[in-house]
Amino acid sequence: MNRPLPFPLLASLLASFAFAGAAAAQDLIAKAAPQSRPIVIRNAVLHTLDRGTILGGTIWFQDGAIRGVHAADEKPALPAGPEPIVIDGTGKHVFPGLIAACTQLGLQELGMVRQTVDLSEVGDIAPEAQALVAVNPDSTALPVTRSNGVLVAGVFPSGGLVPGRASVIQLDGWTNKDLAVLADAGVVVDWPVLPADGPQRGMRGGRRPGPPPAPGQPAPNAQLNASPGGAHADAVAAVKKQRAQIDDAFAKAAAWSAQHQVDPTLPPDLRAQSLVPALRGEVPVFLLADELEEIESAVAWALGRKLRAVIVGGRDALLCERLKEQKVPVIVTGTLKLPHREDAPYDEAFTLPARLQAAGIPFCIASGEPFYNERNLAFHAACAAAHGLDREQALAAITKDAAQILGVGDRLGTLTVGKDATLFLADGSPLDVPTHIEHAFIRGREIDLRNKQTELAKKYREKYRQVGEGK
């Protein structure tokens, strides 16, 4: 007869399995070494995103920064020193690294292993939580994402009303500090959704904008179904109470800041200090909102407090007059979506970027997909390009415009002298599925484009080669 394992032994075994799962999910590819020699890419098509497209151009970089962007008839003046590495870009294209504007890359690995999921802090109001601190530099999702040209990401925490502060990271580095581009990119606020009043026609809106929650976790503040009688009134009251909680957190932070200016000996308040940069307008407040009422109330609240609002999601953004008047930026969380209601146009999500552009509203495109599919970012931009958005603008929406909205436009997003040499060389446009990324650089360091999936592909191709069925 089988006897049950003693509890200490069982617990030990379960812990070892969890550890093994986490260890198996680690990236085993070494990080790139610092750039030691100038790198010159010549005879390539340079998609600068700020000076147009240069045919047969030359770009070179040293010490992690772009030093020259030249037309075909210009010869770069390289400084004396180490012999440069020259890459022939004939027939190839150079693009700035793509930027995943809103993701949870590095914050989770295996949904069934709690130790690898670090999306949220305890409590509804936690602005002191900074996404960068929780990012795993050895996540296997990072090299997979890099292989499709996504080299930078805006990492957003989730859970609660104010789950923390977003960070901008580059997707290669030994430590969190190595990954950091901008540790504090802005405060994330999951603006509560009022429940629908009465029966709703068509498909029910469910998930919040932004990155999906981990498997098994409900989406925070998901829209409530209309409830009969007093239940609906109670739900409305609960949402209003949540909105008051958010406002109260910012009011207390403003009061602490004002008092601290008068009395510098005032004891520190970590939560209040975390909100001060947003109160001063130094960083934006990222407001997760999709529904019209939700967007209207979120924008009104932010402008009333003189905050720099950025709407994340923004499905109904074009219905909000105040957003259009104030040109509040929108992070579109994916275009490859079904329409929200049965009576909505089939291409509602496909055309949103083009409609935002026509209205003069600043925007960028995020994928809105689970972290392990963030490599599909360019295809969301391609969908927008196929439905009315200019292809150059579609590229800008995942490079230049994403960098501007995330507050790193001075370093990333275009092929500009002085900016970080975070770029890639490909045999076509990243908007096209067959395109292959041949070289990628993050701050001048050439990145190993191998990843778990490329190695598995080689492994199983070898199987068929051994039996004479493959090439």
N, C-alpha and C positions, 0 to 999 in steps of 0.2 A: 504494500500500500504506500502511495506517495504521501510524504509528510509535508505540511506547509513549512516554508522557510522561516526561521526566526526573524522577527521584525528588524533587528539591527542589520542582519545580513541582506535581507530584502531591500532595505533602504540603501545600503551600500551599493548593491547591484544596480538599482534604478539610477542612482547618482552617477555611477560609472557609465551607464548607457547614455545618459544625458550629456555627460562630458564628451563621450566618444562621438555623439552626433554633432556637438558643437565643434569639436576638433576637426571632424571630417569636412565641415563647412568652411574651413579656413583656406584662404588663398595661399598657395604654395609657391607662387612666382615671386622672385626677388624684386624689390622696388628699384626704380631706375636710379642710376648714379648721377650726381651733379654734372652739368655740362662743363666739359673741360676744353673743348675746341670750338671755334666758330663753325656753324653749319650753314651751308649755302644751298638753296634749292633754286635751280635755274631752269629757264625755258618752260615754265609752267603757266597755267591759267590761274591768276591770283584773284580770288573773290574777296576783295578787301572789305566790303560791306559799308565803307564810308567814302571811298573814292571810285566806286564802280568796279568793273572787271578789267584786269590788265592781262592781255594776251601775250604769251611768251615772256612773261616777267621773271624777275629774280627777287627772292626774299632771303635775307640772311639774319641770323640772330646769334648773340653771344651773351654769356653770363645770365641766361634765362630771359633776356629781353630782345624784342625785335629791334635791330639796328638799321635796317635798310629795306625799303620796298621800291623796286625799280622797274621802269618800263623796259621793253625789249631792247631799245637803243641806248640804254643807260648801263654803264659799267659800275658795279659797286666798288667803293674804295675801302678795302678791308684793312684793318690796322695791322701793324707788324706784330708778330707773335707766332703762336702755334699754327701749323698748317691746317687750313679749314677742311672740314668734311664736305664734299660736294655731292649733291644728289641731283641726278638728271631728271627733271620733271617733264620732259617732252611728252605731250599727250596727256598729262596728268593735271589735276586741279588741287589747289591749296585753299583750305577754308579755315576760319577761326574755329576753335573747339566749340562743339554744341553745348548748350547750357540747359540742363534739366531744372526748370525754375521752381518746381514744387514737388518734392519727392521725399521718400523715407529710406533712401539708400544708406546702408551702414547702420541703420537703427534696428534692423531685425534681420534674422537669418533663417531660422527654422521656426515656423509658427507653432509647432507642437512642443518646442523646447523653450520654456519660459525664460531660461537664462540667456537666450539669444535674442529676446524681444525687449527692446529698451525705448519704447515709443513715448512713454508718458511718465510724469511725476505724480506723486500722491496729491490729491486735492484738486478742486475745481480751478483755483487761482494759483498758478505757479510760474510767474514770469521770470523767476530766478533760474529756472531750468534752461540750460543752453544746449541746443541740439549737438553742437560740436563735441561736447564732453562725452556724449554717449555713442558717437560714431565708432564703428569697428574698422580700423584701417585694413584689416585682413579679410574683409567680407569677400566671398567669392562672387558676389553680384557686381563688384566694382570692375574687375577686368572684363567681364561679359559686357557690361555697359560701355566701357571704353572702346571695345572692338567695333562699335558702330558710330564712333566719332563723338560720343558724349563724354567730355573731359572735365566738366564742371557741373556742380549740382547745388541747388538751394535746398537744404535739408530742413524739413518742418516737423516739429514734434506734434503729437495729437493727444486727445483725451482731456476732458475738462473744458472749462470756458476760456481760460487763458492758459494753454498748456505749456507755454514757454516762449523762447526766442529762436527764430530761424537762424541758420548759419550757412555760409557759402563755402563749399569745399572744392578742392581739385581732387580728381580721382586716382591719385597715386601718392604714396608717402608712407614712411615707416611708423609715424605716430600721428595723433590728432593734431599736434602742433604743425607737423609737416603738411597735413591736408588743408589747414586753415587758409582761406582767402579773406574771409570776413567773419569773425566769430559771432558778432551781434549784427545780424542783417535787419532785424525788426521783430516786433512783438506779434505773435500769432493769437488771434481772437476768433474763437468759434462762435459766431453770432447766433444766438438761439432762434429757432424757427417757430413762428406762431402756427398752431394747428389749424387745419382747414376748417372753415365754418360751413358746415353742411356737406352734402354728398359731392364728391369730386368726380368729374367725368374723365374717363380714360385711365392711362397708366399713373400709378401713384409715385410721386417723387419720393425717393428713399434715402440714398446715400448722400452724405455731405460732399461738397466740392473738396478737392485736394486729394492727397494720396489715400488709398483704401486702408481700412484698419487691418490689423493682423488677422489671420484665419481664426475664427472662433470668437472674435471680439466684435460687439455691435458698433455700428457707426455712431460717434458721439452726436448728440442733438439731432438724430434723424427725425424727419418730419412725422408728426403724429397724425393718425387718422382722425377724422371728425368724430366726436363722441356725442351721444345724445344728452340732452338735458344739462344738468349741473356739471357733468364730467368735463364737458368742453370748456365751461367757464373756469373750472379748476385748472385745466391744462393751460389756458391763456394766462391765468394768474401765476402759474409756475414759471412760464416763459418770461413774463414781465419781472418776476423776482430775479431770475437769472441775469437779465439785462441790467437790473439794478445792481447786482453783485459786481458785474464787470465795471460799471461806472463808478461804483464805490471804491474799487481797487485803484482806479486812476485818480479819483478825487483824493484819496489818502496819500498817494504818492506825490501829488501836486502840493498837498499841505506839508508833507515832510520836507520836500525840496525847498519850499518857501521858508520854512522854519530853519532849515539847515544853512541857508544863505545868511540868515540873521545871526544864527548861533552855530558856528562850525564845530563846537564841542558836542553837538547833539549826537546821541548814540546812533550808530548805523542801523539802517533797516534794509536788509538785503532785497526784500520784495519791492519796496519803494524805489530803491536805487536802480533796480532792473528796469523800471518803467520810465525813469527820468529822461533817458535819451529820446524816447518816443514823445514824451511831453514837450521836449525842447525842439522837436522837429528834426532831430539829427538822423533818425531812422524811421521808416514807415511802420504803420500798424497793418498787418495782413488780416483782412476780415473775410472769413470763410462765409460766403453768402451766394445763393443761387436764385431764390424766389424774389419777385418784385418787392413785396413788402419788407422782406428781409434786407434787401439791398438798400431800399429807401431809408429804413430806420438806421441801418449801420452807417451809411454815408452821413446822414443827418447828425448822428451821435458823434462821429469822428470829426466832422467839420465844426460842430459846436464846441468841441474841446481843442480845436485848432491842431488836430493831428493830421499827419500825412497818410491818408487812407489808400490802400491797395485792395481791390476786391479780388478774391480768389474763388474761381468758379464762374460767376457772372452770367449765367444763362439768360436771365432777364435784364441784363445791364442796359440794353438799349431802350427799355421802357422807363428807365429812371431818369427824369429830366435833370435832376440836380447833379447826378453823376456826369451827364453829358455837358452840362454848363461848366462844371468845375474840372472837366477832363481828368476824372479819377482813373488811374490805370487799372487794368484788368488782367489777371493771369487766367487765361482760358485753360481749364483743366481737361483737355482732350477734345478731339473733334470726331473720333470714331465711336459715336454714340447713337443710340436710338432717340427719336423725338420724345419729349417729356410727356406729351398728351396725344391722344388718338387724333385730335383735330389739328395738331401742329404739322407744319410741313415736314416731309420725310428728311429733308436736308437741313433741318433746324440747327443741328450741331455743326454740320459740315461748313455752313456759310457764316457762322458767327464771326470768325476773324475778319472776313471780307466786309461784313456789315459794320463791325467796329472801326475798321480802317476808313470806310466811307463816311462814318460819323465823326472822324477825327479824334477818336478816343485812343489813348496809348494802350497798348496791349502786348503781351507775349503769349506763347503757346507752351503749355506743359502737357505731359502725356496723360496725367490723371490715372495711370495704370499702377498695378502693384509694382513694388520696387524691382522685382526680378524681371519685369518687362520694360524697364526704363530705356533699354536700347531702342525701343520702337518710337522714341520721341520724334525723329525726323519724319516718320510716316504720318504722324498727326499733322505736321506742317504740310506734308505733301497732299493730304486730303483737303486742307484749306486751299492750297494752290490749285487743286482740281475743281474747286467750287468758288471761283471768283477772286481769290487773293493772288496778286502778282507773285511769281516764283521768287524774285529777289526779296520781296517783303516777307514771304514765308520763311526764307532763310534768316532774315533779320529777326523774325519773331522767336527764333531759337538760338540766337547769338547776340547781336547788338542790343535789341530791345529787352531781352531777358536780363542782360548785364545791367542795363540802365535801371530797370525796375528793382533789381536786387541790390543796387547801390555799388556795383563793381564796374561800371562802365568806363572808369578811368584806367582799368587794368585789363579788361577782357572784352570780347565780343566783336572786335574788328582786327584786321591786319594793319596795325598802325605803329609807326616808329615810337618806341618808348613803352609800349604795352607788353604784357607778358607774352612770351613765345609759346602760347598754348594753342596749337594748331595741328592740322593733319593733312596728309597728302593722299589723294584717292584717284581712282581711275574714272570717276564720274561724280555726279551730284549725290549728296547723302539723301536727297529726296527720292531717289530712284532705288528700288529694292536690289537690283543686281550689283550696285556699286560696292567695290572692295576697298577698304582702308588699308593702305600699304605702309605708311609711316605715321606715327602720332607722337607729338611732343607736348609735354607739360612743363612750362617754365624752362624750355630748352632741353629738357631731359628726354631722350628717346624712350618711349614706353614699349615694353614687351607686349605685343598684341595677342599672345597666347592666353588661353583661359581654359577652364574646365571643359567647356563645350568643344573647343577646337581640338583639345587633346583626346576627348572621347571619340570625335569624328575620325581622327587619325588611327586610333586604336581599332575601331571596327572596320575601317577600310583595310587595315593590315590583315584582318581576319580573312577577308575575301581575296586579297592578293595572295595569301598563302595557299589558297585552294585554286588559284588561277582564274578567279572570276572577277577580279578588279584590276585596274591599271595602277 
